[in-house]
Amino acid sequence: MMIVVLYTLINFILNKNMEIVNQYQSAAKEFALEYEVTNPHIINIIASVMMTRDGQGLQGGSFVQSVVDNDLWGAISRADNQCMNNLQVIVAANQYSYLN
């Protein structure tokens, strides 16, 4: 009985977390399109920045945390080529992109 309750609770939490992640993914995609960015990796990074900033869903890694902390050196030193090429959009998302 206890295992069934625990399993049900875990499924509920995972499903709720995925709903939140999907909401942030949609908002990130909309924001990225305003800058004509369609790269899925960058859209995922933008969603991660938003979730990390808001303390929701999945928390980002060291690059994302540097962006959220407004740590330019940390962000530049941790960015891959795609993130470096889209740093302006990613940083703008941290400041201006929110769930509706």
Secondary structure, DSSP 4 states (H G I P E B T S, - for coil): -HHHHHHHHHHHHHHHHHHHHHHHHHHHHHHHHHTT---HHHHHHHHHHHHHHHT-SSPP-HHHHHHHTT-HHHHHHH--HHHHHTHHHHHHHHHH----
